[in-house]
Amino acid sequence: MMSKLNSAGKSRLWGAWGILLLSLLWGYTWVVAKQALDFAPPLALTFIRVAGGAVALFLALKLLRQPLRLQAPRTVLFISLCQVSAFMLLQTFSLKFGAAGKTAVLVYTMPIWTLLLAWPVLGERVRGMQWLAVSGMLIGLFLIIEPWEIESGWLSNVCGIGAAVFWAMGTVLVKALRRQQQVSLLSLTAWSNLIGCVPVGLIASLADEPPIQWTPEFLVIVLVLTLISTAFCWWLWTSILDRVPAWEASLLVLGTPVIAIVSSRVILDEAFSRYEVAGILLIGLGLVLLSFVSWLRERQLQA
């Protein structure tokens, strides 16, 4: 009995450290991706990230001896178009025309759209404190967008919110798929990147973009984005999900944009207006409240 308790405690501790490390790595990824745009245009960079990520993920699957077979191809196609093609393209264009920290916050409003989309698709109703969290986050989003300054950064704002919505759509589709059958998240991500890179590559090949600057610095950035931010981080994420409750795993949504904001301020010297700061705080409080609601539900299920 004691050995089981010790094993569970070690697993939870490993998960906590994993969430911290993943927040640091994925948070700093926003700065790296912003720097990558100094060497490559948006469409080409998106294709490199997605295709390179697919190669790295399939290599990880091979090394971990996990199955490579594609499951539920039709559903995975829609997941790929939403959660990879549209999400990555819009995210990259948001970064191109806006600040890294602000883009990270806009994209990590994904839980709002997931809640709202899961209601009609999965039958998961928004209840009680969730409405309070959603309302606060939407007000925060309004303050970040600053519609009274519509000329400033509107394209970045639209792309950032669009990326969050498509990410949410992909998340809801993944949840629906996992209700029907057991699916490896790592394998699903690998196939999603492989399928999702096709339309991105077609668009990039047709676009008239400036050439990529293949410098040693850019090659290092590409390796970081594909091997660390994609392959290693997705392996770590799937390992965390196997060890901690869902509400603890959701804390990653809190930590990643915080790291992105701090690192972009320190490294890229990005500043925020007082309205943006207020909006970021409201969105952060909303995410905290959503995590608290998840914790309460976890306690009720265990009772």
TAPE-V50418 format. One record per pair of residues at least 24 apart in sequence whose ideal C-beta (glycine too) atoms are under 7 Angstrom apart, sorted by the first residue. I is the first residue (numbers start at 1). J is the second residue. D is the distance in whole Angstrom. If there is no record, write none. Layout:
BEGIN
i->I j->J d->D
i->I j->J d->D
END
This chain:
BEGIN
i->11 j->243 d->4
i->12 j->243 d->7
i->12 j->244 d->6
i->14 j->243 d->6
i->15 j->240 d->5
i->15 j->243 d->4
i->15 j->244 d->4
i->15 j->248 d->6
i->18 j->236 d->6
i->18 j->239 d->6
i->18 j->240 d->5
i->19 j->240 d->6
i->19 j->248 d->7
i->19 j->249 d->7
i->19 j->251 d->6
i->19 j->252 d->5
i->19 j->255 d->7
i->21 j->236 d->7
i->22 j->233 d->6
i->22 j->236 d->5
i->22 j->237 d->6
i->22 j->240 d->7
i->22 j->252 d->6
i->23 j->252 d->6
i->23 j->255 d->3
i->23 j->256 d->5
i->23 j->259 d->6
i->24 j->259 d->6
i->25 j->228 d->6
i->25 j->229 d->6
i->25 j->233 d->5
i->26 j->229 d->7
i->26 j->233 d->6
i->26 j->256 d->5
i->27 j->255 d->7
i->27 j->256 d->5
i->27 j->258 d->7
i->27 j->259 d->2
i->27 j->260 d->5
i->27 j->263 d->6
i->28 j->259 d->6
i->28 j->263 d->5
i->29 j->225 d->7
i->29 j->229 d->4
i->30 j->100 d->4
i->30 j->103 d->7
i->30 j->104 d->5
i->30 j->260 d->4
i->30 j->264 d->7
i->31 j->100 d->5
i->31 j->263 d->5
i->31 j->264 d->5
i->31 j->267 d->5
i->31 j->268 d->6
i->32 j->221 d->6
i->32 j->224 d->6
i->32 j->225 d->6
i->33 j->95 d->6
i->33 j->225 d->7
i->34 j->95 d->5
i->34 j->100 d->4
i->34 j->268 d->6
i->35 j->221 d->6
i->36 j->218 d->7
i->36 j->221 d->5
i->36 j->225 d->7
i->37 j->95 d->6
i->37 j->96 d->6
i->39 j->212 d->7
i->39 j->213 d->4
i->39 j->215 d->6
i->39 j->218 d->4
i->40 j->212 d->5
i->40 j->218 d->7
i->41 j->209 d->4
i->41 j->210 d->6
i->42 j->92 d->5
i->42 j->93 d->5
i->42 j->96 d->5
i->43 j->203 d->6
i->43 j->204 d->4
i->43 j->207 d->5
i->43 j->209 d->6
i->44 j->204 d->5
i->44 j->209 d->6
i->44 j->212 d->6
i->45 j->92 d->6
i->46 j->88 d->5
i->46 j->89 d->5
i->46 j->92 d->5
i->46 j->200 d->5
i->47 j->197 d->6
i->47 j->200 d->5
i->47 j->201 d->5
i->47 j->204 d->5
i->48 j->222 d->6
i->49 j->88 d->7
i->49 j->225 d->5
i->49 j->226 d->7
i->50 j->84 d->6
i->50 j->88 d->6
i->50 j->193 d->5
i->50 j->196 d->6
i->50 j->197 d->4
i->50 j->200 d->6
i->51 j->197 d->4
i->51 j->201 d->7
i->52 j->222 d->6
i->52 j->226 d->4
i->53 j->193 d->5
i->53 j->226 d->5
i->53 j->230 d->4
i->53 j->231 d->7
i->54 j->190 d->6
i->54 j->193 d->4
i->54 j->194 d->4
i->54 j->197 d->6
i->56 j->226 d->5
i->56 j->227 d->5
i->56 j->230 d->6
i->56 j->231 d->4
i->57 j->186 d->7
i->57 j->189 d->6
i->57 j->190 d->4
i->57 j->193 d->6
i->57 j->230 d->6
i->57 j->231 d->5
i->57 j->234 d->6
i->58 j->190 d->5
i->59 j->231 d->7
i->60 j->186 d->7
i->60 j->231 d->5
i->60 j->235 d->6
i->61 j->186 d->6
i->61 j->187 d->6
i->61 j->190 d->6
i->66 j->184 d->6
i->66 j->186 d->6
i->66 j->187 d->6
i->67 j->184 d->7
i->67 j->187 d->6
i->68 j->187 d->7
i->70 j->191 d->5
i->71 j->181 d->7
i->71 j->183 d->6
i->72 j->177 d->6
i->72 j->181 d->7
i->75 j->173 d->6
i->75 j->177 d->5
i->76 j->188 d->7
i->76 j->191 d->6
i->76 j->192 d->6
i->76 j->195 d->7
i->77 j->195 d->6
i->78 j->173 d->6
i->79 j->170 d->5
i->79 j->173 d->5
i->79 j->174 d->6
i->79 j->192 d->6
i->80 j->192 d->4
i->80 j->195 d->4
i->80 j->196 d->4
i->81 j->196 d->7
i->82 j->166 d->5
i->82 j->169 d->4
i->82 j->170 d->4
i->82 j->173 d->7
i->83 j->166 d->7
i->83 j->167 d->6
i->83 j->170 d->3
i->83 j->192 d->6
i->84 j->192 d->5
i->84 j->193 d->6
i->84 j->196 d->3
i->85 j->196 d->4
i->85 j->199 d->5
i->85 j->200 d->5
i->86 j->166 d->4
i->87 j->163 d->5
i->87 j->166 d->5
i->87 j->167 d->5
i->87 j->170 d->7
i->88 j->200 d->7
i->89 j->200 d->6
i->90 j->159 d->5
i->90 j->162 d->5
i->90 j->163 d->4
i->90 j->166 d->7
i->91 j->163 d->4
i->93 j->159 d->4
i->94 j->156 d->5
i->94 j->159 d->4
i->94 j->160 d->4
i->94 j->163 d->6
i->97 j->153 d->7
i->97 j->155 d->5
i->97 j->156 d->4
i->98 j->153 d->5
i->98 j->156 d->3
i->98 j->160 d->7
i->99 j->264 d->6
i->99 j->270 d->4
i->100 j->260 d->6
i->100 j->264 d->4
i->100 j->268 d->6
i->100 j->270 d->7
i->101 j->260 d->5
i->101 j->261 d->4
i->101 j->264 d->4
i->101 j->265 d->6
i->101 j->270 d->5
i->102 j->144 d->7
i->102 j->276 d->6
i->103 j->156 d->7
i->103 j->160 d->5
i->104 j->256 d->7
i->104 j->257 d->5
i->104 j->260 d->4
i->104 j->261 d->7
i->105 j->144 d->7
i->105 j->257 d->5
i->105 j->261 d->7
i->105 j->280 d->5
i->105 j->283 d->6
i->106 j->144 d->7
i->106 j->157 d->7
i->106 j->160 d->3
i->106 j->161 d->6
i->106 j->164 d->6
i->107 j->160 d->6
i->107 j->163 d->5
i->107 j->164 d->5
i->107 j->167 d->7
i->108 j->253 d->6
i->108 j->256 d->6
i->108 j->257 d->5
i->109 j->137 d->6
i->109 j->141 d->6
i->109 j->164 d->5
i->109 j->283 d->6
i->110 j->164 d->5
i->110 j->167 d->5
i->110 j->168 d->5
i->110 j->171 d->7
i->111 j->253 d->6
i->111 j->287 d->7
i->111 j->290 d->6
i->112 j->137 d->5
i->112 j->138 d->7
i->113 j->164 d->6
i->113 j->165 d->5
i->113 j->168 d->4
i->114 j->168 d->4
i->114 j->171 d->5
i->114 j->172 d->6
i->117 j->168 d->6
i->117 j->169 d->6
i->117 j->172 d->5
i->118 j->172 d->5
i->121 j->172 d->5
i->121 j->176 d->7
i->122 j->172 d->6
i->122 j->175 d->6
i->122 j->176 d->6
i->129 j->289 d->6
i->129 j->293 d->5
i->130 j->290 d->7
i->130 j->293 d->6
i->132 j->289 d->7
i->133 j->286 d->4
i->133 j->289 d->4
i->133 j->290 d->5
i->136 j->282 d->5
i->136 j->285 d->6
i->136 j->286 d->4
i->137 j->282 d->7
i->137 j->283 d->5
i->137 j->286 d->4
i->139 j->282 d->6
i->140 j->279 d->4
i->140 j->280 d->7
i->140 j->282 d->3
i->140 j->283 d->4
i->140 j->286 d->7
i->141 j->279 d->7
i->141 j->283 d->7
i->143 j->275 d->5
i->143 j->276 d->7
i->143 j->278 d->5
i->143 j->279 d->3
i->143 j->282 d->7
i->144 j->276 d->5
i->144 j->279 d->4
i->144 j->280 d->7
i->146 j->275 d->5
i->185 j->238 d->5
i->185 j->241 d->7
i->186 j->234 d->6
i->186 j->235 d->6
i->186 j->238 d->5
i->189 j->234 d->5
i->245 j->298 d->5
i->246 j->294 d->6
i->247 j->291 d->6
i->247 j->294 d->3
i->247 j->295 d->4
i->247 j->298 d->5
i->250 j->291 d->5
i->250 j->294 d->6
i->251 j->291 d->6
i->253 j->287 d->6
i->254 j->284 d->7
i->254 j->287 d->5
i->254 j->288 d->6
i->254 j->291 d->7
END
